[in-house]
Amino acid sequence: MTRIRSFALAALAAPLTLAIAACDSTDAADEEALSGEPVAAVEAPAGTNWVDTVQVTDSDGYLLGNPDAPIKLIEYASLTCPACAAFAQNGADQLKEDYVATGKVSYELRNQIHGPHDLILAQMVRCGAPETYHPLSDQVWKNLEEVLNPVFERQEQFGQALSLPEDQRFVQAAGVADFYDFFAARGLSEDQARTCLADFSAMEAIAERSETQSRELDVTGTPSFFLNGRKLELEPTAPWPQIEQRLQQAGAR
């Protein structure tokens, strides 16, 4: 049995409410390390703006904004995580509009995979141009109940789809979950999505990167945030005010 198949079948029964990385306090040394003088805004190249500028990093993250920004925020997120959805609805827009748009801060989003349905979604948001990754991820989070209900209502059929040959299992499972209709309404055709989901090796790579990076960086839940390479220890509820404080402390003020 391949890693993805065993991973997918075992993860199918995982509950919807997943762990959130959190802690009650921040180490004083980290506070000092993340402090900095105010940094100047950086204009985007003519005819562009930073909130529409995306590049794929060596870690398979999707970096939004100025790639040379002195303040770098990374989020590890699951597309099936309610707490990640809450941040997308109550923080991400402010982050992009007030900080990424200035060129002072870049925002890189990386996937931590929490089950086969999550893996399918992670591949589907990658299916178009890099510039569509963040908007499609936001659409999943802002409609999370609509996206996930068919998966949990049809767990038996979903599990059966995952027993199909490698080039068919995720293609069929996405149909069971009604993912094709959701994404087609947002600009990703079913044909394009099916082609992406038939690429088993690409999906295996996403799952392996998630596992490796989570282990190496001690990402135990989502959302988890790193600022200039240091993991932020945040209260689990309403992380945005805490993140904004750290951004300003680091110089985005």
C-alpha positions in Angstrom: 0.0 0.0 0.0 1.5 3.4 -1.0 2.0 6.2 1.5 -0.8 8.3 0.1 -3.3 5.5 0.1 -2.6 4.5 3.7 -2.5 8.1 4.7 -5.7 8.9 2.9 -7.7 6.0 4.3 -6.5 6.5 7.8 -7.2 10.2 7.8 -10.7 9.9 6.4 -12.4 9.5 9.8 -10.5 12.5 11.3 -12.9 14.9 13.0 -13.7 18.3 11.4 -12.4 20.3 14.3 -8.6 20.1 14.2 -5.8 21.2 16.5 -4.6 24.8 16.6 -1.0 25.7 17.4 -1.2 27.9 20.5 0.6 28.9 23.7 0.0 31.3 26.5 3.2 33.3 26.3 6.1 34.2 24.0 9.8 33.8 24.9 11.5 37.1 25.7 14.4 36.4 23.4 12.1 35.9 20.5 10.3 39.2 21.3 13.7 41.0 21.2 14.8 39.2 18.0 11.6 40.2 16.2 12.0 43.9 17.1 13.2 46.3 14.5 13.3 49.8 13.3 10.5 51.1 11.0 11.0 50.0 7.4 10.1 52.1 4.4 7.3 51.2 2.0 8.4 49.7 -1.4 6.6 50.5 -4.6 5.5 47.6 -6.7 6.8 47.6 -10.3 4.9 49.9 -12.7 1.5 48.5 -13.6 1.4 46.0 -10.8 0.5 45.8 -7.1 2.0 43.6 -4.4 -1.3 42.0 -3.4 -1.5 40.4 -6.9 2.1 39.4 -7.1 2.7 35.7 -6.3 5.7 33.3 -6.7 6.1 29.7 -5.7 8.9 29.2 -3.2 11.4 26.4 -2.9 9.2 25.1 -0.1 6.2 25.0 -2.3 4.7 27.9 -0.5 2.8 30.6 -2.4 4.5 33.9 -1.5 2.2 37.0 -1.9 3.8 40.4 -2.2 7.3 41.8 -2.4 9.6 38.8 -2.5 12.4 41.0 -1.0 10.2 42.3 1.8 12.3 42.6 5.0 9.4 41.3 7.1 8.4 37.8 6.1 5.3 36.1 7.5 4.6 32.4 6.7 1.4 30.6 7.6 1.0 26.8 7.7 -2.7 26.2 7.1 -5.1 23.4 6.3 -7.8 24.0 3.8 -10.2 21.9 6.1 -9.3 23.8 9.3 -12.1 25.9 10.9 -9.5 28.1 12.7 -7.7 28.7 9.4 -11.1 29.7 7.9 -11.6 32.1 10.8 -8.2 33.8 10.1 -9.1 34.0 6.4 -12.3 35.8 7.4 -10.9 37.9 10.3 -7.4 38.8 9.5 -6.1 37.8 6.1 -7.7 40.7 4.3 -6.3 43.3 6.7 -2.9 41.7 6.5 -2.9 42.0 2.7 -4.4 45.4 2.5 -2.5 47.1 5.3 0.9 45.3 5.2 1.5 43.2 2.1 0.3 46.1 -0.2 3.0 48.4 1.2 5.8 46.1 0.1 7.1 45.9 3.7 5.7 42.4 4.4 5.4 39.3 2.4 2.9 36.6 3.2 3.7 33.0 2.3 1.0 30.3 2.6 2.0 26.6 2.9 -0.3 23.6 3.2 -0.4 21.2 6.1 -2.4 18.3 5.0 -5.2 17.0 7.4 -6.7 14.2 5.3 -7.5 13.0 1.8 -10.1 15.7 1.2 -7.6 18.3 2.3 -5.0 16.9 -0.1 -7.5 17.1 -3.0 -8.3 20.7 -2.1 -4.6 21.5 -1.8 -4.0 20.2 -5.4 -7.0 22.0 -6.8 -6.0 25.4 -5.5 -2.7 24.8 -7.3 -4.3 23.8 -10.5 -4.4 27.3 -12.1 -1.9 30.1 -12.4 0.0 30.8 -9.2 -2.0 34.1 -8.8 -5.2 32.1 -8.3 -3.8 30.1 -5.3 -4.6 32.6 -2.6 -8.0 33.7 -3.9 -9.1 30.0 -4.3 -7.8 29.1 -0.9 -9.8 32.1 0.6 -12.9 30.9 -1.3 -12.6 27.4 0.3 -12.2 28.9 3.8 -15.0 31.4 3.4 -17.4 28.7 2.3 -16.0 25.9 4.4 -19.2 24.3 5.5 -20.5 24.1 2.0 -17.2 22.6 0.8 -16.9 19.9 3.5 -20.6 18.8 4.1 -20.7 16.5 1.1 -17.5 14.8 2.2 -18.9 13.9 5.6 -22.3 13.1 4.3 -20.8 10.6 1.8 -17.9 9.1 3.7 -18.6 5.6 2.5 -18.6 6.6 -1.2 -15.6 8.8 -0.6 -13.7 6.0 1.0 -14.6 3.7 -1.9 -13.2 6.2 -4.4 -9.9 6.2 -2.5 -9.5 2.5 -3.2 -9.4 3.0 -6.9 -6.1 3.0 -9.0 -3.7 5.9 -8.3 -4.7 7.9 -11.4 -8.4 7.6 -10.6 -8.9 7.8 -6.8 -8.6 11.5 -6.3 -10.4 12.3 -9.5 -13.4 10.2 -8.4 -13.3 11.3 -4.8 -13.5 15.0 -5.8 -16.6 14.2 -7.8 -18.2 12.5 -4.7 -17.4 15.6 -2.7 -18.9 18.0 -5.3 -15.6 19.8 -5.5 -15.8 20.2 -9.3 -18.9 22.3 -9.2 -17.5 24.5 -6.5 -14.3 25.3 -8.3 -15.9 25.6 -11.7 -18.0 28.4 -10.3 -14.7 30.1 -9.4 -12.9 29.7 -12.7 -11.3 26.3 -12.6 -12.8 24.0 -15.2 -13.7 20.4 -14.4 -11.4 19.1 -17.2 -8.5 21.1 -15.8 -9.2 19.9 -12.2 -9.5 16.2 -13.3 -6.1 16.4 -15.1 -4.5 17.8 -11.9 -6.0 15.2 -9.7 -4.9 12.4 -11.9 -1.3 13.4 -11.3 -0.7 11.1 -8.4 3.0 11.9 -8.1 2.3 15.6 -7.7 -0.2 14.9 -4.9 2.2 12.5 -3.2 4.8 15.3 -3.2 2.4 17.7 -1.5 1.7 15.1 1.2 5.4 14.4 1.7 6.3 18.1 1.9 3.6 18.6 4.5 4.9 15.7 6.6 8.6 16.7 6.3 8.2 20.4 6.9 5.8 19.8 9.8 8.3 17.5 11.5 11.3 19.7 10.8 9.6 23.0 11.9 7.5 21.5 14.7 4.2 22.5 13.1 1.8 20.6 15.3 -1.4 22.2 14.2 -2.9 24.9 12.1 -2.8 27.8 11.7 0.8 28.2 12.6 2.7 31.4 11.8 6.4 32.1 11.4 7.8 35.7 11.4 11.3 36.1 9.9 11.9 32.4 10.6 10.7 32.3 14.2 7.5 30.5 15.2 5.0 32.8 16.8 3.3 31.5 20.0 -0.2 32.9 19.8 -3.4 32.6 21.7 -5.6 30.2 19.7 -8.5 32.6 19.4 -8.4 35.8 17.2 -4.7 35.6 16.3 -4.8 38.6 13.9 -4.4 41.4 16.6 -1.4 39.5 18.0 0.1 39.0 14.5 -0.4 42.7 13.7 1.3 43.7 16.9 4.3 41.5 16.0 4.4 42.9 12.4 4.5 46.4 13.8 7.1 45.5 16.4 9.3 44.0 13.6 9.1 47.4 11.7 5.9 47.4 9.7 4.8 50.7 11.2 
